[in-house]
Amino acid sequence: MAAATVVEAEKPAASEGATAGFSGVHEPAWDDSQLRRYTFSTKPIPRLSHTDPRAEMLINNEEPVVLTDTNLVYPALKWDVAYLQENIGNGDFSVYIAENHKFLYYDEKKMANVENFVPKSRRLEMKFSEFVERMQQVQQTGGEERVYLQQTLNDTVGKKIVVDFLGFNWNWINKQQAKRNWGQLTSNLLLIGMEGNVTPAHYDEQQNFFAQIKGHKRCILFPPDQFECLYPYPVHHPCDRQSQVNFDNPDYNRFPNFKNVVGYEAVVGPGDVLYIPMYWWHHIESLLSGGVTITVNFWYKGAPTPKRIEYPLRAHQKVAIMRNIEKMLGEALGDPRQVGPLLNTMITGRYEDPQEEDD
Ligand SMILES: O=C(O)CCC(=O)C(=O)O
């Protein structure tokens, strides 16, 4: 991994999180046929008890780890679509509808920056029962179209959900936040996905404890030092922070460094909590033929920038610098469309081999 790797885990086995079948024999909760195939290789993310000192070291070092026994969302482990439909209340929910399995995020506020930008999914506000109907319709028609509910938990939820929420292991997570001087909890996003849904690779500027509640998700992470392999969209583009590479069919002419990408992966199931460090890329897929998935994440602001900066800078600090340069140029030029041409003029032919003079 990027800096010190304190744990080398075994290759994840499909038998992890096994469930007991009718025979009493433990059956694997998932198998390899439920994973999509990609061109790159991955190493496993360690699965550890939250009491294991190696888990603490990984989080301190901002490296991912799956924690198997935090009880973080224990009261929610009974949630399924029927329970939520009964108890979640009559608020509005953001539901994305995509033309295929990929839900590429886009920032609606940045859409005006790119002429002719056509999002590959659309967001609709609807009641929970409408979402359930929509999901059933899509399942019945069996086409490419899919739906994904992604809604910040708010005070419109019903009493039973509030009780479940208050029963989360706030003691443990508050300690995690305090120990690392992270900022405030900004939101809990509830995600309810159909089997096979994919959230393509992107990074967030927040720390994330990703708590799996129902079904299994495959999470492939890449450290911030793989920026050059993943080719994020420009900062002013609606798909800022998302990789431009199509993992299903990479275009190596446009994105040659994608050949060098190496991921870290884990399949998380009910009760698992994956720590996704700030600025780490993550690609997340609900397993094929795995049924509905339910997740709640916990997003925290990062720790404040230290007063004394230590060199060499870490990869994520360089990503933050690049983001700030793009933003400053956009403001200085008064037009985000001029940022790319100016950066090209500034760099092309000047930095490739600066020691050789042409006479
Ligand atoms: O679970 C997903 O599909 C995406 C979640 C995600 O990107 C996040 O929690 O940051």
The ligand as an SDF file (V2000), in Angstrom:
LIG
                    3D

 10  9  0  0  0  0  0  0  0  0999 V2000
  -22.0390    1.7250   -2.0410 O   0  0  0  0  0  0  0  0  0  0  0  0
  -21.9590    2.3660   -3.0800 C   0  0  0  0  0  0  0  0  0  0  0  0
  -22.4760    1.9850   -4.1240 O   0  0  0  0  0  0  0  0  0  0  0  0
  -21.1890    3.6690   -3.1120 C   0  0  0  0  0  0  0  0  0  0  0  0
  -20.8380    4.1950   -1.7570 C   0  0  0  0  0  0  0  0  0  0  0  0
  -19.7750    5.2430   -1.7720 C   0  0  0  0  0  0  0  0  0  0  0  0
  -19.2420    5.6010   -2.8060 O   0  0  0  0  0  0  0  0  0  0  0  0
  -19.3470    5.8370   -0.5100 C   0  0  0  0  0  0  0  0  0  0  0  0
  -19.8330    5.4420    0.5630 O   0  0  0  0  0  0  0  0  0  0  0  0
  -18.4830    6.7320   -0.5530 O   0  0  0  0  0  0  0  0  0  0  0  0
  1  2  2  0
  2  3  1  0
  2  4  1  0
  4  5  1  0
  5  6  1  0
  6  7  2  0
  6  8  1  0
  8  9  2  0
  8 10  1  0
M  END
$$$$
